Amino acid sequence: MEQDVLPRTAAPAPAARRTQPALGVRDSFSAGLGIFPLGIALGLLIIQAGLPWWLAPALSLAAFAGSLELLLVGMMASVTPLAAVALTVLVVNFRHVFYAFSFPLHLVKHPVAKAYAVYAMIDEAYAVSASLPEQERSAPRLLAMQIACETYWVGGGLVGVALGAALPAPVKGLEFALCALFTVLTLDAFRSRKELPSLLLAGASATVALVVTPGMAMFTALLLFVGLLLARHAVSARRNVQEAAGA
């Protein structure tokens, strides 16, 4: 009887695997609601800055990082020195190093697929993956979600380019899109995790940067915030060790 039961329980596994990509695309819908409009803003900014239209898909494929791309448009338009661009890329995307500690890259076995999963590890993909129960994660589902997110971004950029070419006058206030994005992400993270110390450290870092180095406040604030977070982690780790030794 056991031989009859085992095949029946194992049979749905291939069908379940075939549904994983569809589940990944479905997972991406909530992130796509924010990614697609932001891609449109990127395309509009590129056209309004006088840059060639093909820069929207080129940036979206070469540097798949929404916040960074919005910064790079302004830096390209103002012919920012290469050293400043390199420093911006390092500081803005340094957070991805910490993402790798908990992003489920171990599920992806194929080297090419793993390389793409690393390349497409954006904020939204990390947030969607982190919201899934561990037992529901899989490589096809993860990769499908990341491909869908990049499709929203590239597609939004192309729509923005088309709108920018069709509109008779420039749209004002698009440069605030990046600030609005980070504000929403910060409030959402605080509401879900209730990390008051991190929020206070971020506010202190921004205040000090605006006072000490107003010309490059963003760089100073990011570096200071990373340093404060590392110090907080060291203090928490030492406290945990002391509590464990006392127990």
C-alpha positions as CSV (number, residue, x, y, z in Angstrom):
1,M,0.0,0.0,0.0
2,E,2.9,2.4,0.7
3,Q,4.1,1.9,-2.9
4,D,0.6,3.0,-4.1
5,V,0.5,6.1,-1.9
6,L,4.0,7.5,-2.7
7,P,3.5,8.1,-6.4
8,R,0.3,9.9,-5.8
9,T,1.9,12.3,-3.3
10,A,4.9,12.9,-5.6
11,A,3.0,13.4,-8.8
12,P,2.0,17.1,-8.4
13,A,5.6,18.2,-8.1
14,P,6.3,18.8,-11.8
15,A,3.1,20.7,-12.2
16,A,3.9,22.8,-9.2
17,R,7.3,23.6,-10.7
18,R,5.7,24.7,-13.9
19,T,3.6,27.2,-12.1
20,Q,6.6,28.9,-10.3
21,P,7.3,31.4,-13.1
22,A,3.7,32.5,-13.2
23,L,3.8,32.9,-9.4
24,G,6.9,35.0,-9.8
25,V,5.3,37.3,-12.3
26,R,2.3,37.7,-10.0
27,D,4.6,38.5,-7.1
28,S,6.1,41.4,-9.1
29,F,2.7,43.2,-9.6
30,S,2.9,45.1,-6.4
31,A,6.5,46.3,-7.1
32,G,5.6,47.1,-10.7
33,L,3.0,49.6,-9.5
34,G,6.0,51.7,-8.3
35,I,8.6,50.6,-10.9
36,F,6.7,51.5,-14.0
37,P,5.8,55.1,-13.2
38,L,9.3,55.7,-12.0
39,G,10.6,54.4,-15.3
40,I,8.3,56.9,-17.1
41,A,9.9,59.6,-14.9
42,L,13.4,58.4,-16.0
43,G,12.4,58.6,-19.7
44,L,10.9,62.0,-19.3
45,L,14.0,63.3,-17.5
46,I,16.3,62.0,-20.2
47,I,14.4,63.8,-23.0
48,Q,14.0,67.0,-21.0
49,A,17.8,67.0,-20.2
50,G,18.5,67.0,-23.9
51,L,20.1,63.5,-23.8
52,P,19.5,60.9,-26.6
53,W,16.4,58.8,-26.2
54,W,18.3,55.5,-26.4
55,L,20.0,56.4,-23.1
56,A,16.8,55.2,-21.3
57,P,17.0,51.6,-22.3
58,A,20.8,51.6,-22.3
59,L,20.9,52.8,-18.7
60,S,18.2,50.5,-17.7
61,L,20.1,47.5,-19.0
62,A,23.7,48.6,-18.1
63,A,22.9,49.8,-14.6
64,F,19.6,48.3,-13.4
65,A,19.2,50.5,-10.3
66,G,16.4,53.0,-10.4
67,S,17.6,55.5,-7.8
68,L,21.1,55.5,-9.3
69,E,19.9,56.0,-12.9
70,L,17.8,59.0,-11.9
71,L,21.0,60.5,-10.3
72,L,23.1,59.7,-13.3
73,V,20.8,61.6,-15.7
74,G,21.4,64.8,-13.9
75,M,25.1,64.1,-13.6
76,M,25.4,63.4,-17.3
77,A,23.5,66.5,-18.2
78,S,25.8,68.6,-16.1
79,V,29.0,66.8,-17.3
80,T,30.0,65.7,-13.8
81,P,33.6,64.5,-13.4
82,L,34.0,60.7,-13.7
83,A,35.5,60.5,-10.2
84,A,32.3,62.0,-8.7
85,V,30.2,59.6,-10.8
86,A,32.2,56.6,-9.6
87,L,31.8,57.7,-5.9
88,T,28.1,58.2,-6.4
89,V,27.7,54.7,-7.8
90,L,29.7,53.2,-4.9
91,V,27.9,55.0,-2.1
92,V,24.3,54.7,-3.5
93,N,24.6,51.0,-4.4
94,F,26.7,49.9,-1.4
95,R,23.5,48.8,0.4
96,H,23.3,45.9,-2.1
97,V,26.2,44.3,-0.3
98,F,24.0,43.8,2.8
99,Y,21.1,42.6,0.6
100,A,23.3,39.6,-0.5
101,F,23.4,38.3,3.1
102,S,19.7,37.3,3.1
103,F,18.7,37.3,-0.6
104,P,18.0,33.6,-1.6
105,L,20.8,33.4,-4.2
106,H,21.5,29.8,-3.0
107,L,18.4,28.7,-4.7
108,V,19.7,29.6,-8.2
109,K,22.2,26.9,-9.3
110,H,23.0,27.7,-12.9
111,P,25.9,30.2,-13.1
112,V,24.3,32.4,-15.8
113,A,21.0,32.5,-13.9
114,K,22.9,33.3,-10.7
115,A,24.8,36.1,-12.4
116,Y,21.5,37.6,-13.5
117,A,19.9,37.2,-10.1
118,V,22.8,39.2,-8.6
119,Y,22.6,41.9,-11.4
120,A,18.8,42.3,-10.9
121,M,18.9,42.4,-7.1
122,I,17.2,45.7,-6.7
123,D,15.3,47.1,-3.7
124,E,11.9,46.1,-4.9
125,A,13.0,42.5,-5.8
126,Y,14.6,42.2,-2.4
127,A,11.5,43.4,-0.6
128,V,9.2,41.0,-2.6
129,S,11.5,38.1,-1.9
130,A,11.8,38.9,1.8
131,S,8.0,38.9,2.1
132,L,7.6,35.3,0.8
133,P,7.7,32.4,3.3
134,E,11.0,30.4,2.9
135,Q,9.2,27.2,1.9
136,E,7.5,29.0,-1.1
137,R,10.7,30.4,-2.6
138,S,12.3,28.8,-5.7
139,A,14.7,29.7,-8.4
140,P,12.1,29.9,-11.2
141,R,9.9,32.1,-9.1
142,L,12.7,34.4,-8.1
143,L,14.1,34.8,-11.6
144,A,10.6,35.4,-13.1
145,M,9.9,38.1,-10.5
146,Q,13.2,39.8,-11.3
147,I,12.7,39.6,-15.1
148,A,9.2,41.1,-14.7
149,C,10.6,44.0,-12.6
150,E,13.2,44.8,-15.2
151,T,10.5,44.7,-17.9
152,Y,8.4,47.2,-16.0
153,W,11.5,49.5,-15.6
154,V,12.6,49.3,-19.3
155,G,9.1,49.6,-20.5
156,G,8.4,52.6,-18.3
157,G,11.5,54.3,-19.6
158,L,10.4,53.8,-23.2
159,V,7.0,55.1,-22.5
160,G,8.5,58.2,-20.8
161,V,10.7,58.8,-23.8
162,A,7.7,58.7,-26.1
163,L,5.8,61.1,-23.8
164,G,8.7,63.4,-23.5
165,A,8.9,63.6,-27.3
166,A,5.2,64.2,-27.7
167,L,4.6,66.8,-25.0
168,P,4.9,70.4,-26.2
169,A,6.3,71.6,-22.9
170,P,8.6,70.1,-20.2
171,V,7.0,68.5,-17.1
172,K,8.2,70.3,-14.0
173,G,9.0,68.6,-10.7
174,L,10.2,65.3,-12.1
175,E,13.5,65.7,-10.2
176,F,11.6,65.2,-7.0
177,A,10.7,61.6,-8.0
178,L,13.9,60.3,-6.4
179,C,13.3,62.1,-3.2
180,A,9.7,60.9,-3.1
181,L,10.8,57.3,-3.7
182,F,13.3,57.3,-0.8
183,T,10.7,59.0,1.4
184,V,8.1,56.3,0.7
185,L,10.7,53.5,1.2
186,T,11.8,55.0,4.5
187,L,8.3,55.4,5.9
188,D,7.3,52.0,4.7
189,A,10.3,50.4,6.3
190,F,9.8,52.2,9.5
191,R,6.1,51.3,9.6
192,S,6.7,47.6,9.0
193,R,9.8,47.2,11.2
194,K,9.3,50.0,13.7
195,E,13.0,50.7,13.6
196,L,13.0,54.0,15.5
197,P,16.8,54.0,16.3
198,S,17.6,53.6,12.5
199,L,15.2,56.4,11.7
200,L,16.8,58.7,14.3
201,L,20.3,57.8,13.0
202,A,19.3,58.6,9.5
203,G,17.9,62.0,10.5
204,A,21.0,62.8,12.5
205,S,23.2,61.9,9.6
206,A,21.3,64.1,7.2
207,T,21.3,67.0,9.6
208,V,25.1,66.8,10.2
209,A,25.7,66.5,6.5
210,L,23.6,69.5,5.7
211,V,25.5,71.6,8.3
212,V,29.0,70.4,7.8
213,T,29.1,69.7,4.0
214,P,26.1,71.4,2.3
215,G,27.7,71.1,-1.1
216,M,27.9,67.3,-0.9
217,A,25.4,66.5,1.8
218,M,24.2,63.2,0.2
219,F,27.6,61.6,0.2
220,T,28.4,62.7,3.7
221,A,25.0,61.6,5.0
222,L,25.2,58.2,3.4
223,L,28.7,57.5,4.7
224,L,27.9,58.7,8.1
225,F,24.7,56.7,8.3
226,V,26.6,53.5,7.2
227,G,29.2,54.2,9.9
228,L,26.6,54.7,12.6
229,L,24.8,51.5,11.6
230,L,28.0,49.5,11.8
231,A,28.7,51.1,15.3
232,R,25.2,50.2,16.4
233,H,25.6,46.6,15.2
234,A,28.9,46.3,17.1
235,V,27.4,47.6,20.3
236,S,24.4,45.3,20.0
237,A,26.6,42.3,19.3
238,R,28.8,43.1,22.3
239,R,25.7,43.5,24.5
240,N,24.4,40.1,23.3
241,V,27.7,38.5,24.1
242,Q,27.7,40.0,27.6
243,E,24.1,38.9,28.2
244,A,24.9,35.4,27.1
245,A,28.0,35.2,29.4
246,G,26.0,36.5,32.3
247,A,23.2,33.9,31.7
